[in-house]
């Protein structure tokens, strides 16, 4: 794995962890119930939380569901993502 590929995967993992944190903060212990209630494919949402790649439009939908903007989303858990 190249340094660039590692950076991308590490960042996707952080994104998934942040989505998991936001879901739990909303009181959903189960990702499937969260996905179902928000009309998101349960299997796809599970992959997002595990660090799978996702389309930017899907990402924007998710932060909209959480009622936050990009700056708020990236304010936690990404402090060292810019280090190469």
C-alpha angles and dihedrals in degrees: 000000000000123000089253093051090049091050091051094048093045090052092047089051090052090049090053092048091050091051089050091050093050091048092051091045087059089056099257111134090175120061092202093060091047091051093046094050091049096045095246124138104264094215093047093048090050089055091051091056089050092055103264118155116264138189116262091237090055090050091051090051090053096051089046089054088053091049096236137114131233094267092053092046094053095041091089131048099008102081094121099033093104093058114104 
